[in-house]
Amino acid sequence: MLPGRGHHHVLKKLLQAAGVPPWLRARLPLFYVDHELVAVADRWVCAPYLAGDGEEGRKCVWELPVVAVGAPEKAR
């Protein structure tokens, strides 16, 4: 369950509503604890796993890999 929301959400619907392109959806890392989805890349964390006031927490930062465009071809 996401913070501030009273019910569970289908991941596909969340990604669509956030405007995440289909090709990127399959690349987002999903984080699980005991087979329960707890975070989606650096976009969402389920409420029970958020650090509370005064608690130490961790932050996930996810970046797309850089792809070289126009890289020279290998010599034959």
N, C-alpha and C positions, 0 to 999 in steps of 0.2 A: 504494500500500500504506500502510495506517495504521501509526503507531508502535506497537510492541509486538505486532503481528499478523503472522503469517507468510505471508499470502496476500491477494489482492485481494478486494474486497467489491463487491457490487452496490449502487449508491447507493440504490435503492428500498428494499432490505432494511435498510440502515443507518438511513434516515429512519424506517421503520416501527418498528424496534427502539428508536429514540430517542424515539418517541411524537410525532413531528412530524405535525400534522394535514395531511390531503391538500391542503386549500386553501392551506396555507403552503408546501408542498413546491415548488410551481410558482413561488413568489416568491423563493426563496433564490437569491442570486447564486452563480454557479459561476465559479471562476477557473481559467483554462487557461494553460499555457505550451507553445507549439508543439503545439497540439492535444491536450495531455495534461492531464487534470483534476488540479489540484494542491491545491485548497481548496474547501470548501463553506461559504459565508458565514463565520461566526465559530465554526463547529462543529468542522470537521476540516481538518487539513492533512496531506498525504501526507508520509511520513517523509523522503524525500530533500530536501524543501523546508523542513524545520524548521531553525532556527538552532541550531548546536552550542554547546557550552560556550565562552564567550569570544567568540562571534560576535555581531555586531549583527543584529537581526532586526526584523521589522515585525509588527504585530498588526492584524488586521481586526476592526472592531467594527461589527456590523450591527444596525440597529434597525428595527422595523416602522414604517411611516408612520402618523402619527396621523390618524384620521378623525373629523371633527366630527360629533357626534350631536346632532340637534335644532337644527341651524343654521337660522336664519330663511330663509324663501324670498325670492327676489328679488321686488321690487315689479313688478306687471304694468302 
